[in-house]
Structure formats: C-alpha cells, structure tokens
Amino acid sequence: MATLSAGDGSVHAYIEAVASPIRRRDAQTLLELIARVTGEAPKLWGPSIIGFGTYHYKYASGREGDAPAAGFSPRKAATTVYLPDGVGAYPDQLARLGEYSTGVGCLYLKDLEKVDLAVLEEIIDSSYRTAASGVFGNRARDSDRDRPPS
C-alpha cells in the first residue's frame, strides 16, 4: 500500500502559494537544485511534498509502497528535505552543512542562506542515488546499514 502518490497538481502554483517569502525562495532554490541533481521533473505527492523520481520500498514487516526518491516540502516551521536513506548516513556532511535540525529521515532547514548548498547537494545526490538504485529497502532509521557503494 503506497502512502503517497504523484499528483497532477502544479508544482509551480503550489510554490507560488507558499505564504513565507523565505520558504518560497528556498523552494525555488531546491526545485532547481534537485531537478539538476536527479534529472527528474518535479511532481506533487499528496498535498505538500514535491518529489523527484520514485522508488519502491518493501520492509521486512511486509509493508511496501512507492515514494519520491528525492523530495522536499516548504512547511510553515521549516523546509523539510526528505532523505529516504536517513540522516544517519551523512554524519560527515552534516558536520559541514550549517544550520539545520533533523528527524530520522528529514532535514529541517529554516533558511537555505544559512547552509552550504554544495554540501546539501552532496547529501541529496547520494540519498537519491541510494533510493533510486533499485536495491534500497531499509527504513530511514536503519540508514547506516547496507548502503550501496557511492
């Protein structure tokens, strides 16, 4: 059962409707950065996630579905960058990133001007390649295990 699905909504219209000028600016930056890194066109997944490419996951529990291989959401409190392979896979890059907070599979960025975009690009590129490799099936909390080689 998929928890998200690629919608037909307009990504650009969604970004233009974001109330915060900082989130809107950061969404434009991430839209360009992630499209360049992945070579994929952005699509709305559900009401608020902008995703690039897809991957199929299947956990040991039997739960499976499809999700964006890279994605973000300009949320009210912070822009959320989704890392399917989890933040635990990136300790060295996170040490160089700048201002952020994390969840298990999310980077929360309040202002892209306070992060090193080259480091963020490294993280997104690696996470995307891992998720889109066709062999990724771990949960984000298991991100330090069984990663394909870079």
C-alpha positions, -999 to 999 in steps of 0.1 A, spaced: 0 0 0 15 34 -10 14 61 15 20 88 -11 11 92 -48 23 115 -75 -4 140 -82 -12 161 -112 -11 194 -93 10 222 -105 43 224 -86 49 260 -96 14 271 -85 19 253 -52 53 271 -46 38 305 -55 11 299 -29 36 294 -1 30 322 24 65 327 38 88 345 14 118 326 28 101 292 23 90 303 -12 126 314 -21 141 282 -7 115 261 -25 126 277 -58 162 270 -50 156 234 -41 133 229 -71 163 238 -94 189 220 -73 171 187 -70 159 187 -107 196 192 -117 209 165 -94 183 139 -102 175 148 -139 138 142 -129 108 165 -133 91 176 -100 57 162 -91 34 169 -62 30 139 -39 -1 144 -18 -9 180 -9 25 193 0 55 172 -10 75 180 -41 91 148 -53 116 138 -79 117 103 -93 103 73 -74 115 42 -56 97 12 -44 102 1 -8 94 -31 9 101 -36 45 107 -69 64 73 -62 80 57 -67 46 47 -30 42 55 -17 8 48 12 -15 62 39 -37 77 72 -26 97 100 -41 134 92 -45 142 128 -35 119 154 -22 111 184 -1 82 203 14 81 240 23 64 237 56 55 265 79 82 260 106 110 249 82 116 234 48 117 197 51 142 178 28 133 141 28 162 116 28 148 80 23 181 65 35 180 86 67 201 114 81 223 88 99 240 81 66 256 116 64 275 124 96 304 140 78 283 161 55 260 172 83 290 184 103 297 208 74 262 217 64 254 247 86 221 254 105 196 226 105 177 201 127 168 166 119 142 138 122 150 102 113 147 107 76 143 145 74 165 176 73 147 207 86 161 239 71 148 273 82 169 293 58 190 280 29 212 311 32 225 295 64 236 262 49 263 252 25 244 244 -7 272 223 -21 271 201 9 233 199 7 237 189 -29 261 161 -20 236 148 6 206 149 -18 226 134 -47 238 104 -25 204 99 -10 187 100 -44 212 75 -59 207 52 -30 169 53 -31 168 50 -69 194 22 -71 167 -5 -71 183 -23 -41 173 1 -13 147 -12 11 157 -1 45 138 22 68 154 56 73 162 47 109 184 19 95 204 42 73 239 32 84 233 -4 72 235 -20 38 241 12 18 251 6 -18 286 20 -26 288 56 -36 
